[in-house]
Amino acid sequence: MGGIESYGLKTFIKSIKSRYDFLKNNGNINISGAGGNSLSSGIAILEDTNLTGNASIRAYTGKVLNKKNINVSGGQGNTGMVLINKANDDITNEIGGNITVTGAKNIGMRADLGTVATDDADTATTRLLPTAINKGKIIIDDGDQNIGMVANNSAGTITVGSETVMKNRAVAKNGGNILFNGVSKKGIGLFAKNGGEIINSGIIKGNSTTLEETIGMVIQPNSGTLIANGTNTGTIELKGKKVTGVYNQGVFDMTAGSITTSGEKSISLYANNGATTKISKGSITAENAALGLFADNTTIELGASTGTDAPTLNASGKGTLLFYNYTEDTSTTPITYNPNGKFKLNQDVIANITGGATAFHYKDSATATSISQKLDAMFAHTTGSVAGKKVKVKLDEPSTLFVLENTTPSSAVIPLSSANLASINAYLGHRVEIDSTSDPFKVYKVTKGRLNVDENVDLDNHTGASKSNYYRVDFLNSAVTVEAGKKMSGTDTAPIKQVIAQANYAGATGTSNIDVINNGEIEFSKKGGTAIAVDYGQATNNGKITMNAANGTGENSIGLFGASSSKLENSGTGEIYLGTNGVGIWGANKNTYFSINLE
């Protein structure tokens, strides 16, 4: 069926009058539409300003049904099933019913709160909730900016329990399946605007791992006094690039179920300024370089206000981050980022960090005091969290507790000894604790920082619970100092080729910030190994370096290596001892010798 404003099944008069009257599709309806805004529908219940009161257009409940197939394509604004009126009516895609949406900016099901008075009385204590219900399947079959279900418009407020909500509003309920195929670029599962309400108790899922900018649930921001709501007790699972599980700018509650996203620049739960977000129970998971929870200048509540219900939070895979709370400020030059978001703890919350994921990311924080202060602020220690409640973090060996990103080179020194489990507590503030069954995880990965090696390092001890703290930290684009009286030693057993290797950051205008100094002792007998290597940096030996490997043909042990205009110095107190094929100081125009990757 093509054309503009074409309909497969539509009531023009009050044709549904009793319990014996139905409007059903038991066959196939194809809506192709035409033009930019074709606005055609498979099944339509649309109010008419000329038909009011007892003569008004009604759907009632359980009367307007799709039991087979509706295919929506072509044009823009085409809809499989649509209900627009001001009554407690519904339209349903039944079990066994399929609504397939392709093309661009088309919709599977839509409910709007109308404005025409019906014979469903609008009193001070009643609510009028025109509702779209999916019990079957809505399939977003690729395309661009297509939507599974929409709830639009509302009016007035009423108190339900202890919450003030929109009195009359459109509602979209998914108790079946909303499935995304192919790329489904910028597709949306459930969409609430102008005070509408969306409820997911079913499944919203991608059938591929190639989705792009696809979103499970969108709750639009307030439109004047109109506040949209969303609730999830079902399953949301999206995998691809820049996908989002829930994008909340209104009010969102999760009392059960799960949200999982996977892929680069994806987010499981996003909430921004003005949003109200409460995660009482269920699980939120981020995988494979996704972000778990992003509080963007707003507060996300974790755990039920009463009882003991609490969500479980999971982050898995390299590049994955569980918590983030920085808000972009574009009014500054350069753009700045401020940690304005908060997570309010109503209960103790379990956080599992596995497979190389990271728990926390902070900018310009390099001391125990500053990190603990930011953790306390992030988890609303004095601004809302219930007394004594904490995030209990469990990490496996490849995973990281903190990523510390300095926007400019830091002057604050981080001692290596702080990576001891007993010392980590000084960084955790009042609202975070480490699960005692955690593996020997990375404590922090630091950019543009300063590491002070203040304890002896056995470079061969790189696995297990007692492994050297040197393998529990990563520093990139950073300065490193080995203290006097401290020794770093290793053999061929060590997994690294350079004891200390640092490269300058992009845009650096000098070498001074990459300043590697040995005031102690480095003894490294690994074949082809290097004590200190810098790329556009400075390396100074004031202590003792011993490189006594039994190198074979084509292997060299190097005391100090520098590339790209680096400055290398063996001072008056420095000693370098070499074995077979040893080189004390080696300079190169370009670094083709080593690389550093901090994931």
Secondary structure, 3 states (H helix, E strand, C coil): CCCCCCEEEECCCCCCCCCCCCEEECCEEEECCCCCCCCCEEEEEECECCECECCCCCCCCCCEEECCEEEECCCCCCEEEEEEECCCCEEEECCCCEEEECCECCEEEEEEECCCCECCCCCCCCCCCCEEEECCEEEEECCECCEEEEEECEEEEEEECCEEEEEEECEEEECCEEEEECCCECCEEEEEECCCEEEECCEEEECCCCEECCEEEEECCCECCECCEEEECCEEEEEEECCEEEEECCEEEECCCEEEEECCCCEEEEEECCCEEEECCCEEEEECCCEEEEEECCEEEECCCCCCCCCEEEEECCCCEEEECCEEECCCCCCEEECCCEEEECCCEEEEEECCCEEEEEECCCCHHHHHHHHHHHCCCCCCCCCCCCEEEEECCCCEEEEEECCCCCCCCEEHHHHCHHHHHHHCCCCEEECCCCCCCEEEEEECCEEEECCCEECCCCCCCCCCHHHHEEEECCEEEECCCCEEEECCCCCCCEEEEEECCCCCCCCCCCEEEECCEEEECCCCCEEEEEECCEEEECCEEEEEEECCCCCCEEEEEEECCCEEEECCCCEEEEEECEEEEEEECCCCCCCCCCC
